[in-house]
Amino acid sequence: MQLRTLKARFAVENIDLPSAAGIDTAVWETFQVGLLNNDTRFGVDTKARQIAWSFTAAMDSVADGCLNPGNPHIFVSINLEEAKEKIRYTRAIIEAVHPSFRPRLVRDSQTELETADGTRWISHPCRPPRGKPGARVYLDEFAHYPEGLDREIYVAGLPSTTKHGGYMRIGSSPLGGRGMHWEIQTETLRKFPGYDGHRRLIPWWQVRALCQDVPSARQLAPAMSTDERVYAFGREPIIDIFENMFLEDFQQEYECAWVDEKTAWIDWHLIKRNQPKDGNDLVYFHAKNVDQALGMIPDIKAAMRAGTVETALCAGVDIGRKRHLTEFVALGRSTTGQLPVRFMVSLDRVEYDDQQRCFAELLRLLPITQCLIDQNGIGAQLAENLERLYPGRAQGVEFTNPSKELWAVEARIQAERGNVPLPLDRDLAYQIHSIKKKVTAAKNAVFDTEGNEKHHADKFWGWALAIWAGTNHDAADNRFYAVG
């Protein structure tokens, strides 16, 4: 292990690792030295559980505090108990620093330490770090922060790193294919070039505490199945854990696997294949209220005249049954058979009379050749009224397990053929990816999101209905979803 930075050299030479860790047999792991060797502003690690990443982050902060006194070090954890644990680590590490370099504490609490030279360590649960220039920010188990708060904390933490050598270090085990940690690590939705100098995967077989032969495992384990590598290289603790966990849980917790990729009906690779590859987004429009929707009609018509939007459209409408959330998705019908997303209307807490007025105007003023409308429950009246106004173009459809299977299968077929160009719209991509295929005890296929999802894949179903409308299914197909 090469000590490429002054910080790494200081830590290895001047901090008693066994004393700091409270483990007589503790030795430096390669990933620990790698974190200390990082001299860039950013760094992200996707890691196995229980490898002492949090302890290593505290080690990094103490070494930095000794070499660059007077700066704040901010730890963000998923809960208060883990926030307190960071301070316990930090205190123990400070006590293990060689007396010649050991800083003197003048403030010592459960969530904050301060030394006589003005260096501070501040640790708290999920709260945006603000107002501390030159901060060293550590986001621990970043993927596990509450939904939406990961982005808020990340955005708040970035400005703190802009002065006096500030930096950000992110470490987390995975939690499915979503969230800021996943976005930064995989760059599936966009690039994060600042992390190119330090973007790592650290599965259990790269850690000597869990693996009997790290050099051999680095070469051989990636090509093995999980059970093969566990029994070939795992120490007793990792074998015990493997034998007492579900396979997918073990792969996510210890092997840096994005488990959602294995269960998503349309995975991220397929979504990415249908997104722009040249850095230029599709020509498409997105309205979030009725006025915006009506206001974009002239722009859509202008794009048609300019030849950037097709002169025939198809659409699907998923009527929200919770929080009055409704999604209208329109696709272009190209001469090549492609169905690119051209506009979406997302209506949240909008009365149904206003929704009907909005959709009626879209159908009246735009060349939408067919529009399929969710008529389950409270959508029945809206669908019936639009059918009466635009017979042959607007059609109500029933959401049942057989009909949803037809639409989901057709959407995936068209995606696999590259026929459904998608905009770089985060919510649409997430909702497409959120659909799972499950098989019931009666051997029936069910396509839906997990029960605890905040949304209910409204955009996906609007999109899938539009695809079905645009693929010229004949009247015989309508028996699966039409009423009467």
N, C-alpha and C positions, 0 to 999 in steps of 0.2 A: 504494500500500500504506500503510494507516494504522498508525501506531505507537501502539496504544491502551494499552499497559502500560509501566511504568517499565523493565521488563526488556527489552522489545523496543527501546525507545528507547536504552537503555544499549548493547545489542549492536550496533545499527546505527551509533551515533555513536562508540563507543569500542573496537570490535574491528575490526582490519584484516582483512576477509573474504578477499581474495586471499592475504594472507600466511598466515592460519590454514588455508586450504584447500590452499595450495601450488599454486594455479592463478591465473595473472595475470589471466585474463578472468572470474573468478568474480563473479557478481552475486547479489543477494538474490532468492530465489524467493518467490512469494506464500505457498506452503505453509509455508516456513520462518518467515516473519514471523507467519503464523497460529499456529504452535506457540508462538512467543514471546509472542504476545498472549493466550494462554490463561491466565487467572488463576483457574480453577476447580480443584477438587481432582482431577478425573479428566479424561482425554482419551484417545481411541482413534482411530488412523488406519489405514485399510486402504490400502496404497500399492503403487505400482509398484516394481520392483527398481531399484537403481542411481540413486536420486534424492537420495542423501545425507541420508536421514532419520537415520541413526545419527550423522553429523556434526552435524546440527542439534540432536539431543538433547544431544550434548556441549556445543554452543554454549549451549543453554538452561541447562545445569547450571553453566557457567562464569559466565554473566551473573547467575544466581541467587546463586552463591557470592560474587561481588563485592558484590552488593547486600545479601545476608542471610548474612553470614559465620557460621561455626560449625556449619553443618548438614551431615549426610552426604548424598551423592548416590550412589545404587546403580544400577549397570547390570547387567542380567542378559542374557546372550547365549546362543546355542545351542551354542557350543563355546569352548574356551580361546583359540584364535587370535583369534576375534572379540571376546572379552572384552579381550584385550590391545590390539586395535585401538581400542577405546573410549578407553583410556588414552592412546594415541598421539594420537588426535584432541584429547582434553582438554588434553594438554601443549602441543600446537601452538597451540591457541586461547588458552591462558593466555599464551603467549609473544607472541601477537598483540594482547593487551590494551594499551591506551595506558599508558605508564609511570606516569602519575599514579594509575592504579587497579589496576595489575597486582599480584596477590598473590604473596608470596614462598614458594616451595616449601621445606618442611623434610623432606619424605619423598617419594621418587620411586622407584617400582618398576614392574614390568611390569603389575601389577594394582591398584596403589593409589597415590594422590597425597594429600598433606596440606600445607596451607599454615600459615603462622605464626599465623594467626587461628583455627585449629582446623577449617577447612573441609576435608572429606574427599571423595575420589572413589574408590569401591570398585567394581571390575568383576570379575565371575566368571561362569563358565558355569553354566547351569541349576542353581541352588541357591537354596532359599527364603531370602529376606532377612528376618532376625529380629533383634530386640534393639536397634534403632537408631531411637528415637523422633524424629519430625520429619524423617524421611528423604524425599528426592525419589527416587522409584523409576522407572526406565526399563526397560520390558520390550520388548526389541528382537527382531524376528522371532518374536513370541509364538506364532503359529500353528504354528511349526515345532519347538516344544519336544517332547520325548518324550511319548507318550500318557499322560495322567494327571498328569504333572508340571506341566503348565501350570496346572491347578487348584490344586495344592499351592503353587506359587510365588505365584499370585495371592492366595490366601487368606492366606498368610504375609505378603505385602507390604502388605495393606490396613491392619493396625493400625499399621504404621510411619508412616503418613501422618496420624495423628490429632492430632499436636501440632506447634506451631511452624511452621505453614504448610506441612506436608508435602503431597505430591501424588504422583499416579501417572500416567505417560504410557506408552501402549501403541502400538507401531507394528509392522506386519507386512504382508507380502504374503500372500494367501490360501493355504490348503492344504485345499481341499475344504470341504464343508458340515458341519463338526464342530469341536469344541474350544471352549475359552473365548473365544478371539479372535473366532471366528465367532458365538458366542452373544451376546457384548457388542455386536458391530457390528450384527448383524441383528435382535437381540431376538426371534428366532423362538420360543424356548422360554419366555422370561420377559422382563420389563422390567429394564433397568439405567438408571434415570432419572438417576443421577449423571453420565452421559456425554452427556446431551442437549445440554449447552452446547458440546461439542466432540466430535463424531462425524463423521469425514470419510472420503471416498473420494478418493484422489489417483492417478488413472491417468496414464500417460505424457504425455498431451496437455495436462495442466495444468502441465507443467514446461518452462521455456524451454530447458533444456539438451537436451531431446529433441524439442521441438515448435517449428516455425518461427513459428507465429502463435497464441499461447495464447488471446487474447481471442476470435478467430473459432472456434477449436477448442472452446472451452467451450460455445459456442452450437450448433455444427453436428456435432461429432464423435459425441456420444451417439446420434444418430439414424442414423449411418452403420454399415456393416459394418466389420469389422476391417481388411480390405485397403483399403477406400475411405479410411478415415481415416489409415491409415499412409502411403499414397502422397499424400494431400492435404496432410497437416500434418507428417509425420515428418521429422526430420533424418536424415542419412545413417546414424548409428549405429543408430537404431531400425529403419530400413528393413533394414539388414543383419541385425539380430537376427531380425526378422520372417521374412525370407526363408530363414532357416536354423533355424527352430524349427517344431515341430508347432503347428497353430493353437490347440488347447486349452491347450497349455503356454504359448504366448504370451499368451493371454487371461488365464490365471491369474497369470502372472508380471508382466505389464505393464498389464493392463486391469482389475484388481480383480474378476475373475470367479470365482464359486464354481463351479468346473467340475463338481463332483458333481451339481449341480442339472440338468445337461444329460444325465447318464447314469443317474441313479437311476430305478428302475422306478416308485417312488412318491416324488415329490419333497416337499420341505418344505411347499410351499404346500398340497398335498393333505393332508398329515398335519395341518397346522394347522387346516384346514377341519373336521377331525373331532375336534379337541380343544375343550374348553370355552372359550367366549368371554366368560363373565361373571365369570371369576376364581374360580369355585367348581369344584373338581375333581369328577369322577365319583365315585359311591359304588363303590369297588372295594377289593379286599384283595390283599395280596401277602405270601406266605410264602417264607422262604428256607431252611427245613429241615422235616423231617417233623413234629416237634412243633408248630411254628407252623402248618403246614397243617391238622393235625387240630384244633388249638385254635381256628382261625378258623371252623370249620363252624357252631358255635352262632351266631356273629355274622352269618354269611351267612343263616342261617335267620331270625334276628331281622329282618334287613333285608328279607327276603321278606315277613314278616308286616307290616312297616311300609309295604310298597309301594314301597320304594326300589330293590329288586332284583327282577327278573322271577322268576316261579315256575317257569319252564322254562329250562334251560341247555343249551348245546352246548359241546363241548370238543375240543381238539387237543393231542397230546403229541408233542414232538420228543425222541427219545432221544439223549442225547449219546454220541458215539463217541470224544471226546477229553476227558480230565479228568472223565469221568462227569458231564457237565453235561446236565441234562434240564430241559425247560420244559413245564409243563402250563398251558394258557391256556383259560379258560372265559368264554364270552360269554352274555349274557342273550338270550333269544328273546322279543322284544316283539311285541305285537299289530300294531304298525305296520311290522314288517319290519326294524326296526333290530336290530343285534347289538352292543351295547356291551360292552366288556371289564368283567367283574365280579370275576374273581380270577385270579391267577397264582401258580404254585408253581415256584420255581427251586431245583433240587437240584444242588448241586455236591459231587462226590466222595462221593455216597451210594450204598451198595451196592444192587444191583438187587432183592434181596429186600425191602429197606426201601422202595424206590420202589414196588414192587408193593403192599406193604401200605398205603402212603399212598394210592395211586390207587384201590385197591379200596374203601377207606373213603369216599373222596370219591364214588365211584359208588354206593356202598350208601346213603349218608346224604343225598345231594343229588339233586334232580330233573334229572339230566343225561340228556337224551333220546338223544343220540348222542355218542360219543367216538371220534375217529379217532386211531389210535396208530401211530407210526412203527415198522415191524417189520423194517427193514433190519438186517442183521448182528446185533449183540448185543441189539437190542430185540425179536427174534423171540419169545423165550421169554416175555418180559413181556407182549407183545401177545397171544400164544396163551392164556396163563393168564387174562388179563382177559376175553378173548372167551368162554372157557369159563364163567367166573363170571357174566358179564352178557351172555348171547347177545342179539343184536339191538340192544344199546346200545353195546357196545364192539366196535370193528372194527379189525383191523390193516390197514395200507396200505403199499404199496411206494413208496419214493422213487426215481423214475426221471425222466429229463429230460421225457418227455411228461406225467407226472403233476404234476411241479413246475410245468410251464407252465400246466396247468389251474388249479392252486391259486393261483398268482401272478396270473394273469389275473382270476380271480374276486375275489381280494382287492382288486385295483385297481378293478374295476368297482364293487364295493360302496363303496369309498372315494370314488370319483367321484360316487356317488349320495348320499353323506353318510350311509350306513347303518351305519357302524362307529365309533361314538363311542369315542374313545381317552382314557385318563387322561393326566395330565401326568407321565408316567414317562419319564425321560431315556433309559434303556437300551432300552426298547421302541421309542421314537421313532427312536433311532439305528439299531437293527437293521432296522426297517422301511425306513428310508432307505438302508441299506447294500446292498440287493438291486439288482443290475444285470442288465440283459438283454444278452446277447451272442449273436452269430450265428456259428456255427462255419463252417469251410471247406465242410462238407457241407450248409450252409444250415439247420442245426438251431438252434433257440433254446435257450439255456441261461440259467437264472435262478440266480444265486448271488452271494455276496460276492466281493470281491477275495481272492486267495489268501493275502495277508498279514494279513487281518483277525484280531484276537485272538479274537473270537467266531466262530461260524459261522452267524449269524442264527438261532439256536435259537428265540428268541422270535418272530421273524417266521414261521417255519414252523409253530410251535405255533398262532399266531394265524391263519395262512392255513388250516390244517386245520380249526380251529374254525369259520371262516367257511364253508368247504365243507360241514361237517356241519350248519350252521345254515341253509343256503339250500335245504334240501329237495330235493337232487338224487335222482332216482329210481335204481332198481337198474341201469338201463342205463349210467349214468355210472360205476358202480363198476368197470366193466371196465378202466378206465384205471389203476386202482391196487390193486384187490383181488387176492388170491392164491387160487388154487384155484377 
